[in-house]
């Protein structure tokens, strides 16, 4: 008895060559902009830090949209929610760790 084995890829989105090229070009532009920001010393330290942070967040979104194909369609909703919970967990861990380190340093300096 042979059974037909079918695989359903429902909810998966595969990009076209054009979207991959667009994502690649945007990623390269953002990477070059990051290197140029640091190497030219055009901004102060804090301005450079802010610019680098903004470029990093934009780069994350470029990778999520063009390479991981995450969007707000109904088929991708669970993937998007899972990513949001993961990002929130990482944010809580990083901010909590920084708060604990800052608080500990402030209390140790008081002695």
C-alpha positions in Angstrom: 0.0 0.0 0.0 1.6 3.1 -1.1 0.6 6.4 0.5 1.0 9.7 -1.2 3.2 11.8 0.9 2.5 15.5 0.5 4.2 18.3 2.2 2.3 21.5 2.9 4.3 24.7 3.2 1.3 26.7 4.3 2.3 30.0 5.9 5.8 30.0 4.4 6.8 32.8 2.1 9.6 32.4 -0.3 11.1 35.5 -1.8 11.9 36.3 -5.3 15.3 37.0 -6.7 14.4 40.7 -6.9 13.5 40.9 -3.2 16.7 39.1 -2.2 18.8 41.5 -4.4 16.9 44.5 -2.8 17.6 43.2 0.7 21.2 42.6 -0.1 21.7 46.1 -1.6 20.0 47.7 1.5 22.1 45.6 3.8 25.3 46.6 2.0 24.3 50.3 2.1 23.6 50.1 5.8 26.8 48.3 6.5 28.9 50.9 4.5 27.0 53.7 6.3 27.9 52.2 9.7 31.6 51.9 8.8 31.6 55.4 7.3 30.0 56.8 10.4 32.7 55.4 12.6 35.7 55.8 10.4 35.2 59.4 9.4 34.8 60.7 13.0 32.2 63.1 11.7 30.1 63.0 14.8 30.7 63.2 18.5 30.8 59.9 20.5 27.2 60.0 21.7 25.9 61.1 18.2 27.8 58.2 16.7 26.3 55.8 19.2 22.8 57.0 18.4 23.4 56.8 14.6 24.9 53.3 14.9 21.9 52.2 17.0 19.5 53.5 14.4 21.4 51.9 11.6 21.5 48.6 13.5 17.7 48.6 14.1 17.1 49.4 10.4 19.4 46.5 9.4 17.5 44.1 11.7 14.2 45.1 10.0 15.8 44.7 6.5 16.9 41.2 7.4 13.6 40.3 8.9 11.6 41.5 5.9 13.8 40.6 3.0 15.5 37.4 4.1 13.3 35.9 6.8 10.1 37.0 5.0 8.4 38.2 8.1 5.3 40.3 7.5 1.9 41.0 8.9 0.0 38.6 6.8 -2.4 36.2 8.5 -0.2 33.3 7.6 2.9 34.9 9.2 1.1 36.1 12.4 2.4 33.3 14.7 5.9 33.8 13.5 5.6 37.5 14.1 4.2 37.0 17.6 6.9 34.5 18.4 9.6 36.9 17.3 8.0 39.8 19.3 7.9 37.7 22.5 11.5 36.7 21.9 12.6 40.3 21.3 10.7 41.4 24.4 12.4 38.7 26.5 15.8 39.7 25.3 15.1 43.4 25.9 13.9 42.6 29.5 17.0 40.5 30.2 19.4 43.1 28.8 17.7 46.1 30.5 17.4 44.1 33.8 21.1 43.1 33.7 22.1 46.7 33.0 19.9 48.0 35.9 21.4 45.4 38.3 24.9 46.3 37.3 24.3 50.0 37.6 22.6 49.6 40.9 25.4 47.4 42.3 28.0 49.9 41.1 26.1 52.8 42.7 25.9 50.9 46.0 29.5 49.8 45.9 30.7 53.4 45.2 28.9 54.6 48.4 31.3 52.7 50.7 
